[in-house]
Amino acid sequence: MTLNITMSDKITKSKQEWRLELTPEQYRVCREKDTERPFSGQYWNHHLKGRYRCVCCGEPLFSSESKFDAGCGWPSFSAPLAAQSIATEADSSHNMQRTEVLCSKCGAHLGHVFTDGPQPTGLRYCINSVALEFQGDQASPFQKILDAKRGRE
C-alpha cells in the first residue's frame, strides 16, 4: 500500500485547538515532545491484528505485522505502514543523539527510531502508546461508521 502525502494534506492547528482535542497526556507527548513512562502505555504488550494510527489526525502509521517485542516498554515496529506517513528529525535533547519520529500529516511527536531492530530493516521504531490509536482488522460495523464520518479508511 502506498500513501501519497501532499502539502495540502498537512494539518495545522493552534496549540489551543490541539489542547481541546487531546487528553492532557496526549498533548504533552504529541505536541510537547514528552515521553510516557516505559511499560505504562496500553500498546506495549498489545498483540491484536490491525493498524496503529496517529491519535491526533488518524493517519495510518504502523501495522501489527511489523510490531515486535523489543523489551523496551514501548510499542516497537520494524517499519512504518508507508514511508510517507512518517517524518524524522535529529533530536539532541537530554544530551543524547537520537532520531525523532513524527507524523508527516500533523507533525505529532510519536517517539524515536533506532538502528537495533530486526532484519530486514534493522530498525526499531520505539513509539509512545499515547500517540497511537489502534484499529483492529475486524472492526465492528459501528466502528466502520465512525471511521467513515471521520474520513478514515
TAZI-V705187 format. One record per residue. N is the residue number from 1. RES is the residue in one small letter. PHI is phi in whole degrees, 0 to 359 (* if undefined). Layout:
BEGIN
n/res/phi
N/RES/PHI
N/RES/PHI
END
This chain:
BEGIN
n/res/phi
1/m/*
2/t/240
3/l/251
4/n/254
5/i/251
6/t/246
7/m/303
8/s/291
9/d/277
10/k/292
11/i/251
12/t/234
13/k/224
14/s/285
15/k/303
16/q/296
17/e/298
18/w/297
19/r/298
20/l/287
21/e/268
22/l/250
23/t/290
24/p/304
25/e/291
26/q/299
27/y/297
28/r/301
29/v/282
30/c/284
31/r/256
32/e/253
33/k/63
34/d/271
35/t/225
36/e/284
37/r/295
38/p/298
39/f/63
40/s/252
41/g/278
42/q/286
43/y/250
44/w/296
45/n/238
46/h/258
47/h/233
48/l/284
49/k/274
50/g/159
51/r/244
52/y/251
53/r/249
54/c/294
55/v/292
56/c/278
57/c/230
58/g/86
59/e/300
60/p/294
61/l/245
62/f/222
63/s/252
64/s/298
65/e/296
66/s/260
67/k/279
68/f/213
69/d/269
70/a/269
71/g/74
72/c/265
73/g/96
74/w/233
75/p/301
76/s/236
77/f/229
78/s/271
79/a/197
80/p/285
81/l/298
82/a/215
83/a/303
84/q/288
85/s/279
86/i/234
87/a/230
88/t/230
89/e/216
90/a/293
91/d/228
92/s/248
93/s/290
94/h/57
95/n/56
96/m/231
97/q/254
98/r/226
99/t/246
100/e/282
101/v/250
102/l/234
103/c/288
104/s/287
105/k/276
106/c/237
107/g/80
108/a/296
109/h/288
110/l/255
111/g/161
112/h/220
113/v/243
114/f/234
115/t/262
116/d/244
117/g/271
118/p/285
119/q/286
120/p/271
121/t/276
122/g/73
123/l/252
124/r/232
125/y/276
126/c/263
127/i/242
128/n/291
129/s/304
130/v/295
131/a/274
132/l/245
133/e/228
134/f/268
135/q/236
136/g/292
137/d/297
138/q/258
139/a/295
140/s/290
141/p/303
142/f/298
143/q/296
144/k/298
145/i/294
146/l/299
147/d/297
148/a/297
149/k/294
150/r/275
151/g/77
152/r/256
153/e/297
END
